[in-house]
């Protein structure tokens, strides 16, 4: 990072992934917050000319507000390493591991963390017959934000009919009943636990539409569960090799106590929108949204 007190920051946003619109909102929010903290900020919508745009902008730091493939899977991180531009969030390896839900689960298992039963299958196999006794979930193995998630209910007589834009290989995962919990890690500490309450499935609209979900922060859970979520999230962050800020999502079947707590995934670039969860966790520690973004800029580096 530059020795200047307030480095010039490029906020990368948008991009070509299925999460483009959310990334644009995240990027604009972060850019505004950083300007409020006194940073010089340039907003860049990441397209095919992104390397040229970065060369022209000559930033001291790149704030990565991209979500999904190309921005969260190690691709943009590799380019930033090549260009030797310090950047926020996780590096190449952690990003590529965390975006791949099967590789994430392999890493969790190796670290002794609890996961739901699952396997990869072809799209053709999934639509032909039930590959798992319902209820179960079908989802892309390399997207985030609940993009393309199908919940197959217990009473379903037929397998799900997947949309044409679903990938040829998908994950089939046992449905875990219970409550939706999530925990943010910042650096080397877990910040807090939120319970997310929705009228139905916590899907893309519930995550990013105002009023689509209700957040109880901190979560009203027993101390044992809160402590376990925070410990598990920190272990997941370290096992995957994450840097900066990450957020790990859980399902908790409260009828089973601690045995009902299951890790779903770790987001290496959590949403930074008005309805996002990680800024709420930062606020538990009296950190404003602007201060949260500024911390990420100060944490930025190469070789992540």
N, C-alpha and C positions, 0 to 999 in steps of 0.2 A: 504494500500500500504506500501511496505517496506520503511524504513527510508533511505535506500541507495539512493544516488543522482541519479543514473541511474539503475533502477530496471531491473532484467532479465525478458524478455518478450517472451511468447509463442504466436506466430501468428497461430490461428486456421484457416484452409482453406480447400477447397475441399468439403468433406462430400458426402452424398449419394443423394442430391436433384437434381432436374432438372437443377439447376443453378450451378452445380459442376464446370464446366470449367471456368465460369466467376469468381467464388470464388477463384479458383487457381490463376488466373491472379491478382485479387485484393490482395490476400494474399502475393504473391511474390512482388508486387509493395510496399505494406506496410512494409514488412520485410526489403526490400532494403532501403526504406526511413528511417526507424527507425535505421538501422545500420549506415546510414549516419549521424544520430543525436547522435551517440555514444552509443546506447543501445546494450546490449547483446541480441541476438534474436535467438530463435529456431523455426523453421517452423514445424508444425504438420498437416498432412492431417488427418482430423477427420474421423476415422473408428470405428468399434465396440470396439476397444481397447483404445479409446480416454482417458478414465479415467486413465488407467494404464500409458499411455504415459505422461499424465500430472503429475502423481505422480512421475514418473522417472525424468521428467524435473525440477520439483520443481521451477516453475516460481513465480515471485512476482506479475505479472500481466498477464492476458490473453487478447490478442487483438483479438476480434472476427471478423474475415473476412469471415465468412460463410454467404451464401445467401440462401433464400428459406426455405423449411421445414426442421425441425430438428435443423437448425442453427439460424433461424430467428423467430421461432414461440414459443419460451419459453422453448423448450426441453433442449437445451444445457445450457441455462441460469439457469434452475433448477438444473442441475448437478453441475454447477460452484458454485451456492449458497450452495449446499450440501457440496461441497469440501472446501468452504470458500476461493475461489480464486477470488480476485478482477478482474473484467472484464469490458470491454468497452461496449458502446451502452446501449440499453434499457434492462430492467429487464424482469422477467417472465410475469407479467400481461400485460404490454404494448406490449411486443412482440407478445403474443398470441392474443391480440385484433387487432393489426395492420395487422397481416398476414391474418386475417379473414375479407374479404372485407365487408361482411354483418354486422359484429359486429363493424367494423370501421365506417360504415355509420350510424349505430344506435348511436354511440358516437358523430359523427359529428352533427347529427340532434339535439341531446340533448344539444349540445354546440351552437346551432343556426347557424351552418355552412351549406352552400348550397351544395346539392348533386344531382346527376342525378337520375331519377326514375329507379328502378330496383327491381328484385325479384329473389329468388332461384327456380330452377326447376330441374327435373331429366333429365339426358342425353337423355333418351328415349322420353320424352315429347318434347324436343328441336328439335330433328331430325324428329319428326312426323309432325309438323306443326309450322307455325309462331306463337309464343306466344306473340309477340309485333309487331306493325306495323313497317316495316323497314323505315329508317335504325336503326339498333341496334347492340349491341356487345354481344358476348357470351364468357365467360372466366371462368377459375377455380376461385373459391372463396377463395382459400388459397394458391396461388402461387404469385410470383412477376416477375419483369423483362419482362412483356408482354409475359410470357410463355403460350402457348395454347390459344391465343386471336383470335377470329374469328369476322371479321367485315362483317355484312350482309348488303349489299348495298340496296339503295332504290328501285332499279330495280329488286332485287332478287325475282324470282317466286317461288323458293323452299327454305325450311329451310336449314341451314348449315348441312353438313355431318361431324360430329365430328370424330376425330381420336380415335382409340381404347384406347390410353393412357390418354384420358380426363377422369376426375373423374366422378362418377355417379351423383353427384350433381354439378351444375354449376350456375353461375350468368348470368342472362339476363338483359342487361342495355341499356337504351336509348342512342343513339349516340349523342354526343354533337359536333356540327360543330364548326370550328374556329381554334384557335391557341393553341399550346402546350406550357405551361409555367410550371416552377418548381422553388421551393424555398427551400433552406437549412436552418435549424435551428441548431445552435451550442450553447449548454448550454441554456442560457436564452435570446438569440437574434437571429433574422433572418438575414442572411448574404447577401442575394441578390436574384434576379430573373433572370432566363435564359429563352429565347425562344428557343425551339428546332424545327428545320425545316428539314423536310424530303421530299423525292419525293412521298412517299405514307404514309402508316400507321407507326406509331412509334412502330415497333415490336421489337422482340428480336435482330434480325440482325442489325436493325437500331441503337439500343442502343449500341451494343458491337462490331460492325465491323468498323474498321477505314474507315472514309468517308461515313458511313451509315447515318449520320445525321450532321447537322451544328448547332452550338450553338452560339446564340447571347447573350453575357454576358457583361454588363447587358442588359436585354431585352429592346427593343425600344417600350415601352408601355407608355400610359399616366400615370402621377404621381398617379392618383387615383387608377389605376389598380395595379401598382407596390406596392403602400402602402397597398392595400387590400390583395394582395398575401402574403406579409410579415406578415401582421396582422393575416390572416387566418392560415398561416403555423404555427405561434407561438401558436395560440389558439388550433390548432389540436395537436401539440406536447404536450401541457399541458393537454388537455382533455384526450388523450390516456395514459398519464403518462410517456411519453418518457424521456429518459436520454441521455446525450452525444449529438450525431449528429443524426438528422433525415432529411428526404427530402420529401416534400409534392408536389404532381403533380396536375396540373390543366388543364382544357380546358376552353378557353375563346372565346365566340362568340362575336366578337367586334361590331357586329351590334346592340347588346343589352346593350352595356356599362357594368356597374357594375353588372347588373342583369344577364349578360351572363357568369359570372365567376363561375365555378363549381369545387369543389374538387373531385378528383378521388381516391387517396389513399395516405397514408403516409408510407414511407419506413424507417423502424427503423435501417436498415443497408445498407445505400446507397452504390452503387458501388464505388470502389476505384481503377479504371483502368485508363489507359491513355486517354480513351474517356469518362470518367465519369464526372458528373456535379458538385458534391459537392466540389471537389478540386478547380474547377474554381470559385466557390462562395467564398471559403477561400482566393483565390488569390486576390479577390476584396479588401480584407483587408490587403494586403501585407503579407499574410501568405503563406509560401512555403508549398509544399506537405509534406516535412519532419516535419515542425513545426505543421502542421495540425494533422498528425499522433501522434506526441509527445504530443499534447494537449489531445488527446483521452486517451493516456496512463496515463497522469497525472490526468485525470478525472475519471479513473477507480475505482470501488469499489464493494463491496458486498451490499446486501440489496437495490437493484436498482428497 
